[in-house]
Amino acid sequence: MNTILIGTEAVAHGVVTSHQLRSRYRPIFPNVHAPAGVEPTLRDRTEGAWLWTRRTGIITGLAASALHGARWVDGDVDIEMIYCCTRPPRGIVARNERIAGDEWRRRGGLAVTTPARTAFDLGRFQRYDALARLDALMRAQPFSVADVMMLTERYRGTRGVARLKAVLPYVDGGAESPRESWWRRLVIDAGFPVPRTQIRVVDDDGRHVRFLDFGWRDYGVAIEYDGEQHQSDRAQYLKDRMVMPVLRRLGWHVLGVVREDNPIHVIGELREVMTARGWWGTVQIPRYAYAYAQRSAETAFRATISA
């Protein structure tokens, strides 16, 4: 906690001289300095934002989720602070909101929202990937959905509460990547039953075969999201290919999807499979699926042109 400094405070206390501050440090926020020549980490920037508030703000949002251990938080995200300031510096989002004493605690010397309050804020302000962010937090630091719902009552009518309530029932710490969460939310929004995550499949002798990303055991249907690791890890790729015939023999129909897949086509294929296996329901393609399909088509077209 001593590499990020409040400039005037450090000089006044003799930690550094004015010359050392100018030559060995660089500002990352007004009057907050980090060692020169080293790119500040997300942890450094989070500490710096807290110091910028003169240690009176409370870290929330993505930065708080990262401090709780959540993955997939980029190092350059804005640091969200519960702090009253109408014009925060670039890189800091100040939210002038109420917060009770049981909604934050000290973590590594910093004031950080509890997992429940972090979830409350993520679900309200992360418009497009709220489920993925909540899944990641739940995976790293399990929180009580009931505690989050209590906060929705405590702050009834607060901005974004309706959005949070809409996504909260689907939070599942079993998701292993943001894109996996995205595909799971897609099939839910399309009208399919809520799937389970990390479905354990065993063979006829009870031996473990695989954990499937998410699906429906009653119908023997699952979806596997193949991320970038399947392209870079040849051994994992071959292992995945070898297990598919075993899953088919055990009665599972597994749909593999990648980032570039057209979600409209995936929904159509999933509907055919689920219907063939006894599911009768109505499918409605979410509006955002069309926008995603358009972007995927444009990306594929550009790749074809440049090849």
C-alpha atoms as a printed R data frame, in Angstrom:
    type eleno elety resid chain resno       x       y       z
1   ATOM     1    CA   MET     A     1   0.000   0.000   0.000
2   ATOM     2    CA   ASN     A     2   3.032   2.329  -0.080
3   ATOM     3    CA   THR     A     3   3.764   2.498  -3.826
4   ATOM     4    CA   ILE     A     4   0.757   4.704  -4.646
5   ATOM     5    CA   LEU     A     5   1.040   8.121  -3.022
6   ATOM     6    CA   ILE     A     6  -0.985  11.220  -2.377
7   ATOM     7    CA   GLY     A     7   1.622  13.677  -3.613
8   ATOM     8    CA   THR     A     8   1.230  16.552  -1.195
9   ATOM     9    CA   GLU     A     9   0.802  14.194   1.743
10  ATOM    10    CA   ALA     A    10   3.914  12.179   0.880
11  ATOM    11    CA   VAL     A    11   6.041  15.328   0.585
12  ATOM    12    CA   ALA     A    12   4.647  16.817   3.805
13  ATOM    13    CA   HIS     A    13   5.407  13.616   5.740
14  ATOM    14    CA   GLY     A    14   8.880  13.271   4.303
15  ATOM    15    CA   VAL     A    15   8.160  10.060   2.430
16  ATOM    16    CA   VAL     A    16   9.601  11.627  -0.735
17  ATOM    17    CA   THR     A    17  11.002  15.006  -1.675
18  ATOM    18    CA   SER     A    18   9.375  17.204  -4.279
19  ATOM    19    CA   HIS     A    19  12.171  16.320  -6.680
20  ATOM    20    CA   GLN     A    20  11.742  12.587  -6.073
21  ATOM    21    CA   LEU     A    21   8.003  12.886  -6.596
22  ATOM    22    CA   ARG     A    22   8.534  14.593  -9.959
23  ATOM    23    CA   SER     A    23  11.347  12.335 -11.150
24  ATOM    24    CA   ARG     A    24  10.395   8.926  -9.784
25  ATOM    25    CA   TYR     A    25   6.611   9.047  -9.887
26  ATOM    26    CA   ARG     A    26   3.894  10.036 -12.320
27  ATOM    27    CA   PRO     A    27   0.321  11.153 -11.657
28  ATOM    28    CA   ILE     A    28  -2.450   8.662 -12.329
29  ATOM    29    CA   PHE     A    29  -5.171  10.832 -10.779
30  ATOM    30    CA   PRO     A    30  -5.023  14.423  -9.511
31  ATOM    31    CA   ASN     A    31  -2.440  14.545  -6.698
32  ATOM    32    CA   VAL     A    32  -2.167  10.732  -6.757
33  ATOM    33    CA   HIS     A    33   1.092   9.262  -8.048
34  ATOM    34    CA   ALA     A    34   2.440   5.849  -9.040
35  ATOM    35    CA   PRO     A    35   6.050   4.809  -9.699
36  ATOM    36    CA   ALA     A    36   7.293   6.021 -13.083
37  ATOM    37    CA   GLY     A    37   8.187   3.476 -15.726
38  ATOM    38    CA   VAL     A    38   5.748   0.851 -14.475
39  ATOM    39    CA   GLU     A    39   2.240   0.437 -15.866
40  ATOM    40    CA   PRO     A    40  -0.231   0.650 -12.958
41  ATOM    41    CA   THR     A    41  -2.237  -2.496 -12.388
42  ATOM    42    CA   LEU     A    42  -5.974  -2.514 -11.759
43  ATOM    43    CA   ARG     A    43  -5.161  -2.870  -8.057
44  ATOM    44    CA   ASP     A    44  -2.890   0.189  -8.250
45  ATOM    45    CA   ARG     A    45  -5.532   2.250 -10.033
46  ATOM    46    CA   THR     A    46  -8.178   1.140  -7.547
47  ATOM    47    CA   GLU     A    47  -5.988   2.164  -4.630
48  ATOM    48    CA   GLY     A    48  -5.239   5.445  -6.390
49  ATOM    49    CA   ALA     A    49  -8.921   6.216  -6.896
50  ATOM    50    CA   TRP     A    50  -9.576   5.543  -3.229
51  ATOM    51    CA   LEU     A    51  -6.697   7.805  -2.217
52  ATOM    52    CA   TRP     A    52  -8.042  10.486  -4.559
53  ATOM    53    CA   THR     A    53 -11.200  10.524  -2.397
54  ATOM    54    CA   ARG     A    54  -8.928  11.208   0.593
55  ATOM    55    CA   ARG     A    55  -9.761   7.723   1.836
56  ATOM    56    CA   THR     A    56 -13.444   8.574   2.268
57  ATOM    57    CA   GLY     A    57 -14.897   6.861  -0.818
58  ATOM    58    CA   ILE     A    58 -16.008   3.243  -1.056
59  ATOM    59    CA   ILE     A    59 -14.942   1.084  -4.007
60  ATOM    60    CA   THR     A    60 -17.760  -0.647  -5.856
61  ATOM    61    CA   GLY     A    61 -18.608  -2.056  -9.291
62  ATOM    62    CA   LEU     A    62 -16.082  -3.962 -11.375
63  ATOM    63    CA   ALA     A    63 -13.093  -2.842  -9.316
64  ATOM    64    CA   ALA     A    64 -14.751  -4.151  -6.164
65  ATOM    65    CA   SER     A    65 -15.617  -7.436  -7.852
66  ATOM    66    CA   ALA     A    66 -11.962  -7.822  -8.874
67  ATOM    67    CA   LEU     A    67 -10.871  -7.236  -5.286
68  ATOM    68    CA   HIS     A    68 -13.273 -10.010  -4.293
69  ATOM    69    CA   GLY     A    69 -11.527 -12.294  -6.784
70  ATOM    70    CA   ALA     A    70 -13.776 -12.050  -9.840
71  ATOM    71    CA   ARG     A    71 -12.006 -12.737 -13.129
72  ATOM    72    CA   TRP     A    72 -12.258 -11.134 -16.558
73  ATOM    73    CA   VAL     A    73 -12.033  -7.531 -15.334
74  ATOM    74    CA   ASP     A    74  -9.832  -5.483 -17.670
75  ATOM    75    CA   GLY     A    75  -7.077  -3.439 -16.100
76  ATOM    76    CA   ASP     A    76  -8.236  -0.193 -17.703
77  ATOM    77    CA   VAL     A    77 -11.859  -0.174 -16.523
78  ATOM    78    CA   ASP     A    78 -13.163   2.940 -14.821
79  ATOM    79    CA   ILE     A    79 -12.954   2.697 -11.035
80  ATOM    80    CA   GLU     A    80 -16.414   3.136  -9.548
81  ATOM    81    CA   MET     A    81 -16.564   4.870  -6.184
82  ATOM    82    CA   ILE     A    82 -19.459   5.657  -3.887
83  ATOM    83    CA   TYR     A    83 -18.410   9.239  -3.333
84  ATOM    84    CA   CYS     A    84 -19.985  12.638  -3.787
85  ATOM    85    CA   CYS     A    85 -18.262  14.467  -6.653
86  ATOM    86    CA   THR     A    86 -19.951  15.994  -9.686
87  ATOM    87    CA   ARG     A    87 -16.782  16.120 -11.819
88  ATOM    88    CA   PRO     A    88 -14.473  13.183 -11.066
89  ATOM    89    CA   PRO     A    89 -11.262  12.836 -13.090
90  ATOM    90    CA   ARG     A    90 -11.013  10.596 -16.112
91  ATOM    91    CA   GLY     A    91 -10.897   6.951 -15.086
92  ATOM    92    CA   ILE     A    92 -13.083   7.370 -12.008
93  ATOM    93    CA   VAL     A    93 -16.874   7.147 -11.803
94  ATOM    94    CA   ALA     A    94 -18.266   8.778  -8.669
95  ATOM    95    CA   ARG     A    95 -21.736   7.706  -7.574
96  ATOM    96    CA   ASN     A    96 -23.428   9.882  -4.992
97  ATOM    97    CA   GLU     A    97 -25.495   7.109  -3.435
98  ATOM    98    CA   ARG     A    98 -26.565   5.985  -0.020
99  ATOM    99    CA   ILE     A    99 -24.731   3.073   1.563
100 ATOM   100    CA   ALA     A   100 -25.258   1.559   5.001
101 ATOM   101    CA   GLY     A   101 -22.545   0.417   7.354
102 ATOM   102    CA   ASP     A   102 -23.296  -3.261   6.744
103 ATOM   103    CA   GLU     A   103 -22.753  -2.869   2.993
104 ATOM   104    CA   TRP     A   104 -18.995  -2.283   3.005
105 ATOM   105    CA   ARG     A   105 -15.875  -3.468   4.772
106 ATOM   106    CA   ARG     A   106 -12.105  -3.149   4.749
107 ATOM   107    CA   ARG     A   107 -10.263  -5.393   2.334
108 ATOM   108    CA   GLY     A   108  -6.514  -5.064   2.016
109 ATOM   109    CA   GLY     A   109  -6.745  -1.698   3.746
110 ATOM   110    CA   LEU     A   110  -9.293  -0.340   1.239
111 ATOM   111    CA   ALA     A   111 -12.971   0.428   1.778
112 ATOM   112    CA   VAL     A   112 -14.846  -1.991  -0.491
113 ATOM   113    CA   THR     A   113 -18.512  -2.870  -0.915
114 ATOM   114    CA   THR     A   114 -19.527  -6.302   0.361
115 ATOM   115    CA   PRO     A   115 -20.178  -9.004  -2.246
116 ATOM   116    CA   ALA     A   116 -23.943  -8.436  -1.906
117 ATOM   117    CA   ARG     A   117 -23.666  -4.660  -2.348
118 ATOM   118    CA   THR     A   118 -21.169  -5.178  -5.201
119 ATOM   119    CA   ALA     A   119 -23.719  -7.441  -6.890
120 ATOM   120    CA   PHE     A   120 -26.429  -4.849  -6.270
121 ATOM   121    CA   ASP     A   121 -24.375  -2.214  -8.092
122 ATOM   122    CA   LEU     A   122 -23.156  -4.489 -10.892
123 ATOM   123    CA   GLY     A   123 -26.691  -5.586 -11.711
124 ATOM   124    CA   ARG     A   124 -27.915  -2.011 -11.880
125 ATOM   125    CA   PHE     A   125 -25.127  -0.360 -13.863
126 ATOM   126    CA   GLN     A   126 -23.669  -3.088 -16.117
127 ATOM   127    CA   ARG     A   127 -26.297  -2.812 -18.816
128 ATOM   128    CA   TYR     A   128 -25.111  -5.336 -21.406
129 ATOM   129    CA   ASP     A   129 -23.132  -7.923 -19.463
130 ATOM   130    CA   ALA     A   130 -24.692  -7.797 -16.006
131 ATOM   131    CA   LEU     A   131 -25.261 -11.548 -15.873
132 ATOM   132    CA   ALA     A   132 -21.669 -12.320 -16.835
133 ATOM   133    CA   ARG     A   133 -20.354  -9.929 -14.191
134 ATOM   134    CA   LEU     A   134 -22.652 -11.338 -11.527
135 ATOM   135    CA   ASP     A   135 -21.772 -14.908 -12.500
136 ATOM   136    CA   ALA     A   136 -18.068 -14.106 -12.183
137 ATOM   137    CA   LEU     A   137 -18.566 -12.542  -8.765
138 ATOM   138    CA   MET     A   138 -20.688 -15.456  -7.572
139 ATOM   139    CA   ARG     A   139 -18.013 -17.890  -8.754
140 ATOM   140    CA   ALA     A   140 -15.245 -16.041  -6.907
141 ATOM   141    CA   GLN     A   141 -17.096 -14.897  -3.797
142 ATOM   142    CA   PRO     A   142 -20.496 -16.546  -3.367
143 ATOM   143    CA   PHE     A   143 -23.120 -14.105  -2.188
144 ATOM   144    CA   SER     A   144 -26.689 -14.539  -1.036
145 ATOM   145    CA   VAL     A   145 -29.282 -13.616  -3.638
146 ATOM   146    CA   ALA     A   146 -31.638 -13.011  -0.711
147 ATOM   147    CA   ASP     A   147 -29.219 -10.382   0.643
148 ATOM   148    CA   VAL     A   148 -29.176  -8.630  -2.724
149 ATOM   149    CA   MET     A   149 -32.977  -8.726  -2.865
150 ATOM   150    CA   MET     A   150 -33.029  -7.168   0.604
151 ATOM   151    CA   LEU     A   151 -31.027  -4.264  -0.824
152 ATOM   152    CA   THR     A   152 -33.573  -3.835  -3.612
153 ATOM   153    CA   GLU     A   153 -36.185  -3.307  -0.898
154 ATOM   154    CA   ARG     A   154 -33.916  -1.047   1.137
155 ATOM   155    CA   TYR     A   155 -33.335   1.138  -1.931
156 ATOM   156    CA   ARG     A   156 -36.663   0.673  -3.638
157 ATOM   157    CA   GLY     A   157 -37.032   2.938  -6.665
158 ATOM   158    CA   THR     A   158 -33.284   3.470  -7.023
159 ATOM   159    CA   ARG     A   159 -31.942   3.663 -10.561
160 ATOM   160    CA   GLY     A   160 -31.460   0.260 -12.178
161 ATOM   161    CA   VAL     A   161 -33.247  -1.850  -9.555
162 ATOM   162    CA   ALA     A   162 -35.722  -3.209 -12.121
163 ATOM   163    CA   ARG     A   163 -32.831  -4.280 -14.367
164 ATOM   164    CA   LEU     A   164 -31.144  -6.012 -11.455
165 ATOM   165    CA   LYS     A   165 -34.317  -7.878 -10.472
166 ATOM   166    CA   ALA     A   166 -34.704  -9.110 -14.040
167 ATOM   167    CA   VAL     A   167 -31.277 -10.735 -14.145
168 ATOM   168    CA   LEU     A   168 -30.774 -11.833 -10.532
169 ATOM   169    CA   PRO     A   169 -32.771 -15.103 -10.741
170 ATOM   170    CA   TYR     A   170 -30.394 -16.389 -13.424
171 ATOM   171    CA   VAL     A   171 -27.109 -15.762 -11.641
172 ATOM   172    CA   ASP     A   172 -25.044 -18.934 -11.514
173 ATOM   173    CA   GLY     A   173 -21.479 -19.210 -10.311
174 ATOM   174    CA   GLY     A   174 -20.982 -22.280 -12.466
175 ATOM   175    CA   ALA     A   175 -20.345 -20.172 -15.567
176 ATOM   176    CA   GLU     A   176 -16.684 -20.360 -16.570
177 ATOM   177    CA   SER     A   177 -16.478 -17.347 -18.889
178 ATOM   178    CA   PRO     A   178 -18.398 -14.168 -19.774
179 ATOM   179    CA   ARG     A   179 -19.332 -15.559 -23.199
180 ATOM   180    CA   GLU     A   180 -20.723 -18.683 -21.599
181 ATOM   181    CA   SER     A   181 -22.930 -16.443 -19.474
182 ATOM   182    CA   TRP     A   182 -23.964 -14.548 -22.621
183 ATOM   183    CA   TRP     A   183 -25.053 -17.719 -24.420
184 ATOM   184    CA   ARG     A   184 -26.906 -18.956 -21.337
185 ATOM   185    CA   ARG     A   185 -28.801 -15.675 -21.059
186 ATOM   186    CA   LEU     A   186 -29.603 -15.873 -24.775
187 ATOM   187    CA   VAL     A   187 -31.341 -19.241 -24.531
188 ATOM   188    CA   ILE     A   188 -33.260 -18.106 -21.443
189 ATOM   189    CA   ASP     A   189 -34.422 -14.930 -23.172
190 ATOM   190    CA   ALA     A   190 -35.377 -16.985 -26.231
191 ATOM   191    CA   GLY     A   191 -37.868 -18.946 -24.123
192 ATOM   192    CA   PHE     A   192 -36.062 -22.184 -23.335
193 ATOM   193    CA   PRO     A   193 -36.162 -23.570 -19.773
194 ATOM   194    CA   VAL     A   194 -33.523 -22.200 -17.419
195 ATOM   195    CA   PRO     A   195 -30.505 -24.488 -17.901
196 ATOM   196    CA   ARG     A   196 -28.223 -25.882 -15.243
197 ATOM   197    CA   THR     A   197 -24.504 -25.200 -15.340
198 ATOM   198    CA   GLN     A   198 -21.624 -27.633 -14.892
199 ATOM   199    CA   ILE     A   199 -23.690 -30.770 -15.470
200 ATOM   200    CA   ARG     A   200 -21.716 -33.827 -14.376
201 ATOM   201    CA   VAL     A   201 -21.965 -36.749 -16.785
202 ATOM   202    CA   VAL     A   202 -20.926 -40.259 -15.732
203 ATOM   203    CA   ASP     A   203 -20.831 -43.464 -17.766
204 ATOM   204    CA   ASP     A   204 -22.764 -46.652 -17.122
205 ATOM   205    CA   ASP     A   205 -20.199 -47.690 -14.522
206 ATOM   206    CA   GLY     A   206 -20.425 -44.394 -12.662
207 ATOM   207    CA   ARG     A   207 -17.090 -43.087 -13.908
208 ATOM   208    CA   HIS     A   208 -16.794 -39.372 -14.514
209 ATOM   209    CA   VAL     A   209 -16.912 -38.396 -18.184
210 ATOM   210    CA   ARG     A   210 -17.229 -34.621 -18.313
211 ATOM   211    CA   PHE     A   211 -18.745 -31.494 -16.854
212 ATOM   212    CA   LEU     A   212 -20.925 -29.881 -19.524
213 ATOM   213    CA   ASP     A   213 -21.065 -26.063 -19.587
214 ATOM   214    CA   PHE     A   214 -24.841 -25.820 -19.343
215 ATOM   215    CA   GLY     A   215 -27.945 -27.638 -20.505
216 ATOM   216    CA   TRP     A   216 -30.977 -29.681 -19.610
217 ATOM   217    CA   ARG     A   217 -30.478 -33.123 -18.111
218 ATOM   218    CA   ASP     A   218 -34.155 -34.029 -18.579
219 ATOM   219    CA   TYR     A   219 -33.755 -33.658 -22.334
220 ATOM   220    CA   GLY     A   220 -30.150 -34.790 -22.647
221 ATOM   221    CA   VAL     A   221 -29.214 -31.558 -24.394
222 ATOM   222    CA   ALA     A   222 -26.266 -29.310 -23.566
223 ATOM   223    CA   ILE     A   223 -24.347 -26.367 -24.979
224 ATOM   224    CA   GLU     A   224 -20.562 -26.155 -24.825
225 ATOM   225    CA   TYR     A   225 -18.904 -22.798 -25.420
226 ATOM   226    CA   ASP     A   226 -15.531 -23.208 -27.091
227 ATOM   227    CA   GLY     A   227 -13.406 -20.233 -26.130
228 ATOM   228    CA   GLU     A   228  -9.975 -19.167 -27.291
229 ATOM   229    CA   GLN     A   229  -8.290 -21.799 -25.140
230 ATOM   230    CA   HIS     A   230  -9.615 -24.459 -27.524
231 ATOM   231    CA   GLN     A   231  -7.630 -22.847 -30.324
232 ATOM   232    CA   SER     A   232  -4.420 -22.415 -28.331
233 ATOM   233    CA   ASP     A   233  -4.459 -25.653 -26.314
234 ATOM   234    CA   ARG     A   234  -4.124 -28.539 -28.757
235 ATOM   235    CA   ALA     A   235  -4.231 -31.198 -26.032
236 ATOM   236    CA   GLN     A   236  -7.507 -29.819 -24.654
237 ATOM   237    CA   TYR     A   237  -8.957 -29.643 -28.159
238 ATOM   238    CA   LEU     A   238  -8.157 -33.308 -28.820
239 ATOM   239    CA   LYS     A   239  -9.518 -34.316 -25.415
240 ATOM   240    CA   ASP     A   240 -12.790 -32.521 -26.180
241 ATOM   241    CA   ARG     A   241 -13.085 -34.259 -29.551
242 ATOM   242    CA   MET     A   242 -12.484 -37.683 -28.044
243 ATOM   243    CA   VAL     A   243 -15.188 -37.299 -25.409
244 ATOM   244    CA   MET     A   244 -17.965 -36.329 -27.828
245 ATOM   245    CA   PRO     A   245 -18.638 -39.880 -29.108
246 ATOM   246    CA   VAL     A   246 -18.859 -41.050 -25.494
247 ATOM   247    CA   LEU     A   247 -21.437 -38.360 -24.730
248 ATOM   248    CA   ARG     A   248 -23.467 -39.372 -27.771
249 ATOM   249    CA   ARG     A   249 -23.468 -43.011 -26.665
250 ATOM   250    CA   LEU     A   250 -24.751 -41.861 -23.277
251 ATOM   251    CA   GLY     A   251 -27.636 -40.086 -24.970
252 ATOM   252    CA   TRP     A   252 -26.403 -36.504 -24.921
253 ATOM   253    CA   HIS     A   253 -26.770 -34.085 -27.810
254 ATOM   254    CA   VAL     A   254 -24.108 -31.416 -27.349
255 ATOM   255    CA   LEU     A   255 -24.147 -28.213 -29.376
256 ATOM   256    CA   GLY     A   256 -20.754 -26.561 -29.604
257 ATOM   257    CA   VAL     A   257 -20.764 -22.792 -30.062
258 ATOM   258    CA   VAL     A   258 -18.026 -20.226 -30.574
259 ATOM   259    CA   ARG     A   259 -17.976 -16.446 -30.373
260 ATOM   260    CA   GLU     A   260 -18.458 -16.038 -34.125
261 ATOM   261    CA   ASP     A   261 -21.568 -18.249 -34.369
262 ATOM   262    CA   ASN     A   262 -24.822 -16.668 -35.513
263 ATOM   263    CA   PRO     A   263 -27.088 -16.783 -32.430
264 ATOM   264    CA   ILE     A   264 -30.208 -16.949 -34.590
265 ATOM   265    CA   HIS     A   265 -28.943 -20.152 -36.214
266 ATOM   266    CA   VAL     A   266 -27.991 -21.582 -32.818
267 ATOM   267    CA   ILE     A   267 -31.450 -20.865 -31.416
268 ATOM   268    CA   GLY     A   268 -33.025 -22.549 -34.427
269 ATOM   269    CA   GLU     A   269 -30.853 -25.636 -34.082
270 ATOM   270    CA   LEU     A   270 -31.471 -25.803 -30.335
271 ATOM   271    CA   ARG     A   271 -35.219 -25.587 -30.888
272 ATOM   272    CA   GLU     A   272 -35.116 -28.511 -33.321
273 ATOM   273    CA   VAL     A   273 -33.107 -30.648 -30.914
274 ATOM   274    CA   MET     A   274 -35.198 -29.797 -27.860
275 ATOM   275    CA   THR     A   275 -38.452 -30.387 -29.740
276 ATOM   276    CA   ALA     A   276 -37.225 -33.747 -31.002
277 ATOM   277    CA   ARG     A   277 -36.559 -34.693 -27.402
278 ATOM   278    CA   GLY     A   278 -39.974 -33.806 -26.074
279 ATOM   279    CA   TRP     A   279 -39.862 -30.103 -25.253
280 ATOM   280    CA   TRP     A   280 -42.813 -28.062 -26.400
281 ATOM   281    CA   GLY     A   281 -42.424 -24.360 -25.997
282 ATOM   282    CA   THR     A   282 -42.463 -21.072 -27.851
283 ATOM   283    CA   VAL     A   283 -39.225 -19.519 -29.022
284 ATOM   284    CA   GLN     A   284 -38.841 -15.767 -29.408
285 ATOM   285    CA   ILE     A   285 -35.529 -14.520 -30.754
286 ATOM   286    CA   PRO     A   286 -34.302 -11.609 -28.572
287 ATOM   287    CA   ARG     A   287 -33.712  -8.336 -30.335
288 ATOM   288    CA   TYR     A   288 -30.057  -8.196 -29.364
289 ATOM   289    CA   ALA     A   289 -29.469 -11.524 -31.135
290 ATOM   290    CA   TYR     A   290 -30.174  -9.855 -34.476
291 ATOM   291    CA   ALA     A   291 -27.632  -7.104 -33.772
292 ATOM   292    CA   TYR     A   292 -25.052  -9.683 -32.722
293 ATOM   293    CA   ALA     A   293 -25.710 -11.756 -35.853
294 ATOM   294    CA   GLN     A   294 -25.172  -8.681 -38.011
295 ATOM   295    CA   ARG     A   295 -21.847  -7.911 -36.330
296 ATOM   296    CA   SER     A   296 -20.736 -11.527 -36.702
297 ATOM   297    CA   ALA     A   297 -21.580 -11.486 -40.411
298 ATOM   298    CA   GLU     A   298 -19.640  -8.263 -40.927
299 ATOM   299    CA   THR     A   299 -16.634  -9.684 -39.067
300 ATOM   300    CA   ALA     A   300 -16.708 -12.851 -41.161
301 ATOM   301    CA   PHE     A   301 -16.965 -10.819 -44.353
302 ATOM   302    CA   ARG     A   302 -13.959  -8.670 -43.443
303 ATOM   303    CA   ALA     A   303 -11.966 -11.805 -42.588
304 ATOM   304    CA   THR     A   304 -12.826 -13.281 -45.989
305 ATOM   305    CA   ILE     A   305 -11.775 -10.123 -47.833
306 ATOM   306    CA   SER     A   306  -8.457  -9.877 -45.999
307 ATOM   307    CA   ALA     A   307  -7.593 -13.560 -46.440
